[in-house]
Amino acid sequence: MLRRFTSGRKLYSQCRYTSNDIKACIVGSGPAGFYTAKQLFKHPQLSDKNVHITMLERLPTPYGLVRYGVAPDHPEVKNVIHDFEKLIQSNQDKFTFVGNVEFGKDVLWKDLHNHFDVIVLSYGVDSDAKLGIPGEDLIGVESAREFVNWYNGFPELAQETPSWFEKANAKYTELFNAKNICIIGQGNVALDVARILSKDLENLKQFDVPDHVLTLLAQLPSLKNIFVVGRRGPVQSACTTKELREMKNLLPRSKFYVNPKDLNLSPLEQEELEKIGRAQKRLLEIMRVCDTPDESLINVQLLFYLSPVEFIASSSDPTRLGAIRFEKTKLEKNGNNVQAKGTGEFETIPCELAFRSIGYKSENKDPDIPFDTRRGIIKNENGRVVGLPDTFVAGWIKRGPSGVIATSIHDAEETVNELVKDVKPSNKGGVQALLKQIKQPVVHYEHYKKIDVHEIEKGKPVGKLREKVLRVAEMLEIAHKL
């Protein structure tokens, strides 16, 4: 049985565990964490045991990628939060959310292993892959991940002056004078970045885009072209049909464009298209009807068969980006795979701002955890962490940054099926023992709902879904207000 009581500015949890209770700790409150919790609660091999779950999150707010990664103009994707809320409400006496606790800093693996019968690490990724080519440190070469954080209102973690947002605002204010922008990569994140930069602002104002972001997005006075560049061809495009279809709706501010010449498929590509199936065929159908640019608008163009080899400095300022040099590629068969190979021919595209969108990268949070630095994942076998007792992984930290939110469902099933093989109850202290060692204020689900209500109420007067709180310190003040 779990009951909660308040002491000072902290909310503590007091559990009275029985000898048959499994005390589980899930690190990370994104989709992977919640789907793992759902599998633990319903797994038939645990039906004769009471599973108590403590979910740790470094932010005061749950939902991870859904709250801060999904584009703000995709509210239907965020509806999965309702399912997570139902899970919490239906398991109130067996589920404890503990926010504002960072794994690797406030608690380590050893601490969790001392207090819980089983640990599932699902804390995702928090850095991005780099190209490793000359000129990548020039002013104007930016991370798509950081840009997504900015327009999604990812909160300020540190108490700094100027704040992260003030620094980002100043940087983008200057960089938004660009005439040409290149986005390197053609996945969903790349299209999100292109769409947010080029979409009619009246269509964005209703969503939870922070006010300062809307203000700066309105100030792109010189922008004429956004190039979304891939090293392979249209058949290998990594975006989904839904994301690409939305690019047709950028009017009246912008126009989505694909050069018809790029859609003349080689015999190899035709062969691959037949193998890949209907989804890619639908992508090509969308591209084929977007064959006319409009010089009076911002043109958002997909470019194919180009691999970046160098960021070139501006002729007027050697510290700033002025262009990108690409090597032209062609597709070749390599066993069962098709790869892009360099041709030795090059093309230079002028641009003053570029975003890397070639994938995210996980980092190790604790030296006791076996980590594959090359792949950016925790070493595991079907979700079981190699060499660590009672420890498992789920989500991107398990398999790498791939798939959509629903991919985490199967991923969680696999992990929990492995977990139930040998999990057993013990006399460990669980969440109450953990909370005794944490020094800073924690945020439970009841606390988070105060933040949630505050954001929704703040957004109502201006017709927005919510106005996000942008600083952890302010979140804690709202959460612990009596």
Beta strands, then each sheet from edge to edge (+ up, - down):
strand 1: 2-7
strand 2: 10-15
strand 3: 21-27
strand 4: 50-57
strand 5: 95-99
strand 6: 118-121
strand 7: 127-128
strand 8: 141-143
strand 9: 180-184
strand 10: 225-229
strand 11: 254-258
strand 12: 298-303
strand 13: 306-313
strand 14: 321-334
strand 15: 337-350
strand 16: 353-356
strand 17: 360-361
strand 18: 371-372
strand 19: 377-378
strand 20: 380-381
strand 21: 384-385
strand 22: 391-393
sheet 1: 1+ 2-
sheet 2: 5+ 4+ 3+ 6+ 22+
sheet 3: 7+ 17-
sheet 4: 8+ 16+ 9+ 10+ 12+ 11+
sheet 5: 13+ 14- 15+
sheet 6: 18+ 19-
sheet 7: 20+ 21-
end
